[in-house]
Amino acid sequence: MSDDPFVKLAASSEVSGKAPSRLKSRIFSVLTRRQEESGPLLGLRETSRAGSQLCVFEQLVRIAPAGETLHSFNYCRICHARALAERFKAAPIWWPGCPYVMFQGGK
């Protein structure tokens, strides 16, 4: 599980039983967009070193020879998993490291 406090809160049994997965996904999306407004996000390499799990797409970018701008981009913004999770109660997403999977019941 991620070290991010919002991910932990959304995945916790206390919140899981009370909030629909679509709502948790939308809240997470809004929070990450707001975080981007205050400046660049932590780079993927630093995020990985800090112990947070990266999704399969972030892993690919992390190992690619790309500039820091691409490493601190919020890939969830353009990922189909986010779009599915915000619209469906049981979205068909399953890969490890995706916060939206955790909101769907921790698959």
N, C-alpha and C positions, 0 to 999 in steps of 0.2 A: 504494500500500500504506500501511497505517496506520503511525504513528510509535510505537504502543504496543509495548513490548518483547515482551509475551506473544503478540500477534498476529504479530509478525515471527518469533518463535521457532516458533510453530505452523505458519506458512506456509513456513518455510525448508526447503530440500531435505533438510537433515540430519535434521530431525524428520519431515518429510512422508513420507519413505520408511519410517519406523519406527513411527509411531503412526497408527492408523485415524482417519479424519475424525470419526467419532462420539465417540471418546475426546477428541480435541482440542476439539471443541465442548463437551463436558461440562466439561472442565477450565476453558475460558474462562468458562463460565457460573458455575462455582463461584468463580473468581477475582473476577469482577465483583460477585457477591453479597457476598463477603468485603470487597471494597473499599467497598461501600455501608454495611456495618456500622460502618466507622470514621468515617462522616460523609457528607454529600452529595457526589455526583459533580460533576465540573466541568461547568458549564453548556454547552449546545449551542453557544451563540455563542462562548464561550471555546475550546471544543474545535475548532470550525471555524477560528477565528482562529489557533490553534496549528498548523494545517496538517493536522489529522486529517480524514479523509473521513467524512461522515455518510451514513447510508442514506437512502433516499427518505422514510421516515416521520419520521426525525429532522429532515430538511430542512424538511418541512411544519411541524413544531412550532417549529423555529427561527425561521421567518418569521411565525408566528402571534403575535398579541398576548396572550401568556400570561405568568403569573408565573414567578418563578425556580424554584419547586418543580417545575413541569412541564418546565422547561428542564434540570433536573439529574436527572430521572427516568431510570431504566435501561429504555428501551423494548425492548431485547432480551428482557427478562424476559417480556413479553407477546406477543412477535412469533412468528408461526407458523414463521418461518425457523429460529429457535432450536430449536423443538420438532422440526421435520423433521430438522435437522442432527444432533441428539442421537440420533435413532432410525434414520436411513437412511445407508448408505454413500455413496450418490450422490443426495443430496437435491435435489429440483427447485427450487432457488433460484438466482437469477441477477443480482439488482440490485447495482450498484456501491456500495461503502461498507459492505457487510454483512460483518462479520468471519467469519460462518459460511460465506459463499460462498468466502472464501479457504481455509478449512479443507477445503472440498470439492475443492480442486485448483486454486484461483485462477482460476476461470472469469471 
